[in-house]
Amino acid sequence: EMMGNPFIQRGNQIYIDFGTNTTLDNVYTVKSVKHSITAGNFSTTVDLIFAGQGEVSSIREKVENAIDTL
């Protein structure tokens, strides 16, 4: 979660330096974004994944998720 950022969107890549001098300090891809605006407050929450990885799901998982949703 961060101070509101209307320019961030899904697919953006962001370098995050955690100061560890390891591979944790790396480029991350924005997987999802949620903005929250209330009186006197604007915040943005992002879900990130390491840019060098992806998510893999089978067709079976997708069908099961669709059935659960319906």
TORKOLDREN-479542 format. One line per field, with one value per residue: y, z, x of N, C-alpha, C, O in turn; chain; residue number from 1. Coordinates in steps of 0.02 Angstrom, whole numbers, plus 50000, padded with zeros to 5 digits. Example, Ala and Ser with C-alpha at 12.3 -4.5 7.8 and 13.67 -1.06 7.14 Angstrom:
n.yy	[49716, 49888]
n.zz	[50390, 50354]
n.xx	[50660, 50642]
ca.yy	[49775, 49947]
ca.zz	[50390, 50357]
ca.xx	[50615, 50684]
c.yy	[49835, 50002]
c.zz	[50390, 50394]
c.xx	[50660, 50645]
o.yy	[49834, 50057]
o.zz	[50423, 50402]
o.xx	[50712, 50670]
c	[A, A]
k	[1, 2]
# end
This chain:
n.yy	[49941, 50112, 50292, 50375, 50343, 50386, 50354, 50228, 50067, 49908, 49794, 49882, 49901, 49899, 49950, 49892, 49930, 49849, 49861, 49753, 49702, 49586, 49466, 49500, 49636, 49702, 49702, 49718, 49667, 49745, 49665, 49682, 49823, 49932, 50069, 50182, 50303, 50417, 50537, 50656, 50564, 50466, 50318, 50188, 50020, 49887, 49730, 49633, 49542, 49452, 49506, 49414, 49300, 49206, 49172, 49015, 48922, 48786, 48733, 48660, 48712, 48841, 48815, 48754, 48862, 48952, 48881, 48880, 49016, 49040]
n.zz	[50000, 49963, 49957, 49869, 49695, 49545, 49422, 49413, 49345, 49293, 49238, 49235, 49266, 49406, 49494, 49645, 49784, 49917, 49994, 50023, 49951, 49877, 49769, 49799, 49790, 49654, 49491, 49481, 49425, 49406, 49458, 49498, 49536, 49658, 49703, 49834, 49891, 50010, 50123, 50134, 50110, 50001, 49934, 49862, 49822, 49776, 49694, 49672, 49562, 49542, 49409, 49332, 49331, 49303, 49307, 49306, 49250, 49232, 49103, 49161, 49294, 49264, 49212, 49324, 49414, 49346, 49351, 49490, 49509, 49440]
n.xx	[50043, 50023, 50047, 49920, 49921, 49883, 49936, 49989, 49970, 49902, 50022, 50128, 50303, 50406, 50548, 50605, 50696, 50745, 50852, 50933, 51036, 51023, 50939, 50812, 50798, 50737, 50656, 50482, 50321, 50165, 50026, 49893, 49788, 49721, 49626, 49590, 49483, 49443, 49373, 49493, 49595, 49692, 49737, 49838, 49839, 49940, 49965, 50101, 50212, 50363, 50462, 50529, 50457, 50307, 50131, 50060, 49927, 49816, 49701, 49602, 49600, 49554, 49426, 49367, 49371, 49287, 49166, 49147, 49129, 49011]
ca.yy	[50000, 50173, 50354, 50370, 50352, 50373, 50336, 50158, 50024, 49838, 49784, 49925, 49868, 49944, 49926, 49902, 49918, 49835, 49874, 49690, 49682, 49518, 49467, 49529, 49702, 49684, 49731, 49683, 49685, 49758, 49615, 49714, 49889, 49953, 50136, 50197, 50374, 50436, 50608, 50673, 50508, 50432, 50267, 50139, 49955, 49848, 49661, 49628, 49479, 49460, 49513, 49357, 49242, 49214, 49127, 48962, 48886, 48741, 48744, 48630, 48761, 48896, 48791, 48746, 48930, 48979, 48846, 48906, 49085, 49037]
ca.zz	[50000, 49957, 49946, 49806, 49634, 49490, 49360, 49414, 49315, 49284, 49187, 49247, 49300, 49457, 49530, 49717, 49819, 49987, 50029, 50047, 49907, 49853, 49713, 49822, 49760, 49585, 49454, 49493, 49381, 49440, 49439, 49506, 49569, 49690, 49730, 49885, 49902, 50062, 50143, 50155, 50102, 49937, 49937, 49808, 49842, 49717, 49701, 49628, 49552, 49517, 49336, 49300, 49338, 49280, 49338, 49261, 49273, 49181, 49080, 49213, 49347, 49240, 49208, 49393, 49442, 49313, 49379, 49558, 49504, 49419]
ca.xx	[50000, 50063, 50011, 49883, 49959, 49836, 49971, 50009, 49919, 49920, 50073, 50187, 50359, 50433, 50607, 50600, 50759, 50733, 50915, 50961, 51091, 51009, 50892, 50749, 50799, 50729, 50600, 50420, 50267, 50102, 49976, 49828, 49789, 49658, 49630, 49541, 49477, 49396, 49383, 49561, 49641, 49695, 49789, 49840, 49865, 49959, 49987, 50159, 50247, 50431, 50458, 50559, 50414, 50239, 50084, 50039, 49868, 49792, 49632, 49559, 49593, 49513, 49357, 49343, 49360, 49228, 49109, 49138, 49103, 48941]
c.yy	[50061, 50234, 50349, 50387, 50336, 50350, 50263, 50116, 49954, 49832, 49828, 49883, 49920, 49912, 49942, 49882, 49911, 49846, 49810, 49669, 49609, 49523, 49490, 49600, 49692, 49720, 49686, 49710, 49693, 49708, 49643, 49778, 49903, 50022, 50146, 50272, 50385, 50509, 50617, 50617, 50478, 50382, 50219, 50076, 49916, 49777, 49652, 49556, 49495, 49459, 49453, 49294, 49256, 49167, 49077, 48929, 48843, 48760, 48716, 48679, 48818, 48876, 48783, 48814, 48961, 48947, 48871, 48976, 49085, 49009]
c.zz	[50000, 49954, 49877, 49745, 49575, 49425, 49357, 49385, 49306, 49227, 49195, 49280, 49345, 49488, 49603, 49749, 49893, 50029, 50054, 50008, 49886, 49794, 49734, 49795, 49684, 49553, 49465, 49446, 49420, 49414, 49445, 49545, 49599, 49720, 49781, 49898, 49955, 50080, 50169, 50146, 50033, 49941, 49879, 49836, 49779, 49738, 49650, 49620, 49525, 49441, 49299, 49306, 49311, 49318, 49286, 49291, 49215, 49159, 49131, 49270, 49326, 49236, 49279, 49425, 49411, 49341, 49450, 49558, 49485, 49473]
c.xx	[50045, 50017, 49979, 49925, 49914, 49869, 49991, 49952, 49947, 49970, 50134, 50241, 50393, 50494, 50598, 50666, 50744, 50797, 50949, 51023, 51085, 50962, 50823, 50742, 50795, 50670, 50539, 50367, 50203, 50050, 49906, 49836, 49721, 49670, 49575, 49542, 49423, 49412, 49454, 49612, 49635, 49752, 49783, 49872, 49880, 49978, 50041, 50182, 50316, 50430, 50487, 50517, 50346, 50194, 50062, 49978, 49843, 49721, 49584, 49546, 49547, 49440, 49328, 49328, 49298, 49165, 49094, 49107, 49029, 48898]
o.yy	[50063, 50227, 50321, 50438, 50277, 50329, 50239, 50127, 49942, 49863, 49815, 49837, 49976, 49854, 49999, 49826, 49960, 49842, 49813, 49623, 49575, 49578, 49500, 49622, 49675, 49763, 49625, 49769, 49652, 49709, 49629, 49787, 49887, 50033, 50120, 50301, 50365, 50537, 50590, 50622, 50465, 50402, 50211, 50078, 49912, 49766, 49663, 49515, 49545, 49415, 49442, 49240, 49314, 49126, 49094, 48911, 48861, 48798, 48745, 48688, 48841, 48915, 48802, 48822, 48994, 48981, 48882, 48992, 49125, 49002]
o.zz	[50032, 49948, 49831, 49743, 49557, 49379, 49304, 49400, 49310, 49174, 49166, 49318, 49324, 49507, 49621, 49742, 49928, 50090, 50101, 50029, 49877, 49771, 49691, 49778, 49653, 49584, 49459, 49428, 49464, 49355, 49403, 49582, 49569, 49758, 49774, 49914, 49946, 50055, 50221, 50172, 50008, 49950, 49850, 49868, 49734, 49793, 49590, 49664, 49490, 49412, 49241, 49287, 49297, 49358, 49229, 49349, 49156, 49193, 49144, 49291, 49365, 49255, 49291, 49459, 49446, 49352, 49467, 49599, 49511, 49465]
o.xx	[50097, 49956, 50009, 49959, 49907, 49835, 50009, 49894, 50007, 49961, 50186, 50227, 50406, 50493, 50585, 50690, 50732, 50795, 50988, 51059, 51135, 50946, 50780, 50687, 50846, 50639, 50542, 50368, 50188, 50033, 49863, 49884, 49669, 49717, 49519, 49593, 49366, 49460, 49472, 49667, 49580, 49809, 49729, 49924, 49839, 50004, 50030, 50172, 50326, 50399, 50470, 50539, 50329, 50218, 50047, 49977, 49850, 49687, 49531, 49489, 49504, 49396, 49271, 49277, 49259, 49115, 49036, 49065, 48991, 48838]
c	[A, A, A, A, A, A, A, A, A, A, A, A, A, A, A, A, A, A, A, A, A, A, A, A, A, A, A, A, A, A, A, A, A, A, A, A, A, A, A, A, A, A, A, A, A, A, A, A, A, A, A, A, A, A, A, A, A, A, A, A, A, A, A, A, A, A, A, A, A, A]
k	[1, 2, 3, 4, 5, 6, 7, 8, 9, 10, 11, 12, 13, 14, 15, 16, 17, 18, 19, 20, 21, 22, 23, 24, 25, 26, 27, 28, 29, 30, 31, 32, 33, 34, 35, 36, 37, 38, 39, 40, 41, 42, 43, 44, 45, 46, 47, 48, 49, 50, 51, 52, 53, 54, 55, 56, 57, 58, 59, 60, 61, 62, 63, 64, 65, 66, 67, 68, 69, 70]
# end
